[in-house]
Amino acid sequence: MIIRTSTQDVRKFGEIGMILRRLVFAALRTAASNPEVRRQAAKLAERGLQSAKPGLLTASRKAGQAVRAASDELSDGVRKFKAGREGTDDEVIPSTDEAKARTGTKKKKTFRNITPRKG
């Protein structure tokens, strides 16, 4: 048995999908305007943020270390290039301040909490 579909059947299926999509989004808009649903969504989002926070901080720290390592590698290459361009084959040794800044022994800046108080 051969199944035939005409373009009208395909168009009808597309219209049904569009109608269903509109119904779903209308229901979501109605639910989103409900204050109780908003409160529950905010609580869920807060819980999700709190549970994801340690992983996000770890990923951020690793990304910072990778960026610093890449920056050090590039600056070493620039130093070598400048030393070679000036005619000296000696590699320029970074000062102790630069070395301290790279190792992270510099005092970290503390940030003030600007989050509004609850209540």
Buried (B, 14 or more C-beta within 10 A) or exposed (E): EEEEEEEEEEEEEEEEEEEEEEEEEEEEEEEEEEEEEEEEEEEEEEEEEEEEEEEEEEEEEEEEEEEBEEEEEEEEEEBEEEBEEEEEEEEEEBEEEEEEEBEEEEEEEEEEEEEEEEE
